[in-house]
Every structure is written in structure tokens, then in C-alpha cells.
Amino acid sequence: MAVEFTPSQSAVLELRDEKSIVLEAYDFLDEKRLLLAAELLKQLEDFEKLSDRLKQQRHLCRSAMGSAVSRHGLHGVQLYPPAEIEAHLSREQRPFMGVTLAKSELDAEDAPDNLLVANPSPEAVDTGNEFRELLFLAAVLAGISGNLHRLMDEYQKTERRARALENVVIPEIEQLLVNMTAQLEEFDQEEIIRTHRGHQQAS
């Protein structure tokens, strides 16, 4: 440790108080990393479930696009005007152990009944709807992904601090207490011997 203590009873008491404070800090960090780990697992489970849904939705998008290409041809699909989506990204935030967790989603009106063309084909409408659903899923997944990054960053910081206390600071304090107590016992023994000799010489 950086602080040096001159062996004395007051120094021992001060060091014991410091050890108590450090142990409380370690207990807090230990509990914090357990809570962060639990939340990480929960968010990761949600992320994996939503990733599976997103993967399935991609297949639906490809299938719908294939049908549209079969109906209109590749050039016709490229010229087909897109549907308009009136949407905005909403985010609900909550604090958790020093981390801001966010829930994101797209708020939008119901899917339009038709595209910006007269008499759109069913294949074109299906394609637009499938990609619209893909966009909405991606918005939710983006929020969870951000949560995972922030939680992992905070967990790693907490883990480093907890390990520093557990493996460095606490052992150093304990060793210093042992050394200081041993020195004080030696001082006491020497004082007893000096006192005894003084009495012998006086008699």
C-alpha cells in the first residue's frame, strides 16, 4: 500500500477501520457484479430470441421479394415506388446499477392498404409489409444490443475493481496488520524485559 504506518495501537485501530471500509466496498462490488451478470443473461436471452425472429423475418422478406420479382421482373421491382411509413423511434430508459437501459421501438401508423401506385399487385404489397415488419424488429433489437454493450462495459469495470480489492488491497492491509501487531508485541516484550531488569538492578 502507498500509506506507511508507524507501529502503534492507534495505527492498528486506524488500519482495522480502513480494512472494514474496504471490505464493505468489496461486498458492494461483489453484489453489483452478480446483479449485472444476471441482467446481462436476461438481456442476452431476449437478444437471442429476437435474433431468431429477425432471421425468420429475413426469410419471409426474401420469399416475398422472390414472388414480386417473378411477377414484375427485376427491373419492374426496382422501379416500383416504396410505401411511405410514418414512424418515429421511441426510447424508454431506466437506470440499473449505474447503467442506462433502453427499450426502443418504432411507433407508426398501421400498414398502408396499398402502395403509391394504382392497383398494386398482392406480391408487391406483401413484400412491403414483410420488410416493414423487419424494420420494426430491427429497432427493438438495436435497443437490446446497446444494453448489452453498456452492461458488459460496466461489468468489466466492476470486476476489475472487485478483483483489485480482493487480490491486492485487502491482502496488503491484512499483511500490514499482521506485521504491525507482531512489531507491537515485540515492543511490549522488550519493554517487559527492560522493566524486569530495572527492578532487578534496583533491588
VOGU-3710 file (C-alpha; in Angstrom, 3 decimals, decimal comma):
1> maveftpsqs> 0,000/0,000/0,000  1,094/3,575/-0,577  0,368/4,687/3,010  3,009/3,877/5,631  2,016/3,312/9,267  4,294/3,679/12,269  3,548/0,754/14,591  1,239/1,920/17,368  -2,084/0,933/18,871  -3,781/3,918/17,244
11> avlelrdeks> -2,316/2,935/13,865  -3,646/-0,604/14,277  -7,109/0,727/15,078  -6,956/3,064/12,090  -5,885/0,229/9,821  -8,682/-2,011/11,088  -11,194/0,737/10,337  -9,738/1,059/6,845  -9,994/-2,703/6,352  -13,661/-2,602/7,415
21> ivleaydfld> -14,389/0,130/4,872  -12,570/-1,751/2,114  -14,470/-4,955/2,927  -17,780/-3,072/2,700  -16,713/-1,693/-0,692  -15,776/-5,187/-1,840  -19,131/-6,617/-0,703  -20,927/-3,882/-2,646  -18,878/-4,530/-5,809  -19,348/-8,274/-5,440
31> ekrlllaael> -23,129/-7,887/-5,206  -23,119/-5,376/-8,054  -21,290/-7,695/-10,443  -23,724/-10,524/-9,606  -26,704/-8,265/-10,392  -25,043/-7,043/-13,592  -24,335/-10,627/-14,646  -27,966/-11,603/-14,040  -29,236/-8,669/-16,091  -26,729/-9,474/-18,834
41> lkqledfekl> -28,069/-13,017/-19,076  -31,652/-11,745/-19,201  -30,876/-9,214/-21,933  -28,863/-11,819/-23,838  -31,798/-14,237/-23,732  -34,082/-11,517/-25,129  -31,478/-10,687/-27,782  -31,185/-14,323/-28,920  -34,955/-14,774/-29,102  -35,380/-11,594/-31,108
51> sdrlkqqrhl> -32,440/-12,513/-33,336  -34,199/-15,770/-34,191  -37,364/-13,839/-35,055  -35,337/-11,432/-37,166  -33,739/-14,340/-39,007  -37,158/-15,829/-39,730  -38,401/-12,450/-40,914  -35,477/-12,158/-43,317  -36,542/-15,443/-44,874  -40,081/-14,101/-45,257
61> crsamgsavs> -38,696/-10,945/-46,871  -36,622/-12,949/-49,346  -39,574/-15,149/-50,184  -41,874/-12,159/-50,700  -39,236/-10,410/-52,813  -38,817/-13,546/-54,919  -42,533/-13,625/-55,597  -42,504/-9,939/-56,532  -39,581/-10,442/-58,914  -41,370/-13,394/-60,505
71> rhglhgvqly> -44,442/-11,212/-61,024  -42,822/-7,961/-62,171  -39,290/-8,885/-63,158  -36,174/-7,443/-61,513  -36,408/-4,181/-63,458  -40,071/-3,790/-62,580  -39,383/-4,291/-58,860  -36,598/-1,717/-58,964  -38,977/0,832/-60,464  -41,802/0,045/-58,050
81> ppaeieahls> -42,304/3,030/-55,705  -41,905/2,284/-51,973  -44,669/2,633/-49,427  -44,477/5,581/-47,072  -44,070/4,785/-43,380  -44,888/7,469/-40,850  -42,825/6,337/-37,851  -40,510/7,629/-35,184  -38,155/5,841/-32,824  -39,271/5,892/-29,191
91> reqrpfmgvt> -36,972/5,013/-26,297  -37,906/4,252/-22,698  -34,925/4,493/-20,350  -34,352/3,218/-16,828  -31,268/3,226/-14,602  -29,774/-0,051/-13,413  -26,641/-0,214/-11,243  -25,068/2,778/-12,948  -26,144/1,671/-16,436  -28,862/3,244/-18,564
101> lakseldaed> -31,052/0,516/-20,049  -33,206/1,451/-23,018  -36,222/-0,099/-24,670  -36,540/1,089/-28,257  -39,286/0,579/-30,796  -40,795/2,242/-33,812  -44,116/3,965/-33,318  -46,051/4,034/-36,569  -49,497/4,054/-38,013  -50,978/0,815/-39,301
111> apdnllvanp> -49,517/-0,528/-42,502  -50,977/1,195/-45,558  -53,530/-0,706/-47,583  -51,709/-0,001/-50,815  -48,522/1,377/-52,248  -48,191/4,690/-54,050  -49,388/3,150/-57,304  -52,756/2,329/-58,734  -53,780/-1,310/-58,262  -50,550/-2,645/-56,679
121> speavdtgne> -50,004/-6,363/-57,022  -50,502/-8,611/-53,965  -46,850/-9,633/-54,283  -45,693/-6,016/-54,028  -47,939/-5,344/-51,026  -46,699/-8,485/-49,236  -43,097/-7,514/-49,878  -43,634/-4,058/-48,410  -45,362/-5,466/-45,334  -42,657/-8,058/-44,682
131> frellflaav> -39,861/-5,502/-44,917  -41,864/-3,169/-42,702  -42,017/-5,863/-40,024  -38,284/-6,433/-40,422  -37,642/-2,755/-39,772  -39,721/-2,805/-36,598  -37,911/-5,873/-35,243  -34,527/-4,333/-36,005  -35,417/-1,238/-33,983  -36,179/-3,331/-30,898
141> lagisgnlhr> -33,050/-5,418/-31,389  -30,911/-2,276/-31,628  -32,038/-1,187/-28,159  -31,180/-4,553/-26,616  -27,821/-4,599/-28,375  -26,945/-1,224/-26,854  -27,961/-2,500/-23,411  -25,642/-5,492/-23,765  -22,670/-3,310/-24,668  -23,257/-0,939/-21,743
151> lmdeyqkter> -23,866/-3,753/-19,259  -20,735/-5,613/-20,346  -18,630/-2,469/-20,066  -19,898/-1,776/-16,542  -19,480/-5,436/-15,538  -15,845/-5,472/-16,673  -15,109/-2,259/-14,752  -16,785/-3,649/-11,624  -14,955/-6,954/-11,991  -11,567/-5,219/-12,217
161> raralenvvi> -12,285/-3,107/-9,138  -13,545/-6,068/-7,122  -10,520/-8,192/-8,060  -8,158/-5,336/-7,192  -9,662/-5,133/-3,702  -9,821/-8,910/-3,286  -6,363/-9,773/-4,593  -4,290/-6,672/-3,821  -5,699/-4,127/-1,372  -7,278/-6,464/1,218
171> peieqllvnm> -4,277/-8,856/1,389  -1,913/-5,884/1,762  -3,944/-4,454/4,641  -4,136/-7,850/6,327  -0,387/-8,392/5,958  0,335/-4,919/7,282  -1,879/-5,616/10,289  -0,029/-8,864/10,955  3,369/-7,168/10,708  2,332/-4,213/12,815
181> taqleefdqe> 0,785/-6,413/15,512  3,923/-8,549/15,608  6,117/-5,453/15,983  3,942/-4,126/18,805  4,172/-7,487/20,583  7,951/-7,352/20,228  7,970/-3,814/21,632  5,838/-4,983/24,570  8,174/-7,922/25,222  11,202/-5,653/25,118
191> eiirthrghq> 9,510/-3,214/27,497  8,689/-6,034/29,910  12,304/-7,238/29,812  13,646/-3,713/30,385  11,263/-3,173/33,287  12,199/-6,516/34,831  15,906/-5,752/34,556  15,336/-2,317/36,047  13,634/-3,863/39,075  16,458/-6,366/39,466
201> qas> 19,095/-3,650/39,336  17,154/-1,524/41,828  16,963/-4,388/44,296
//
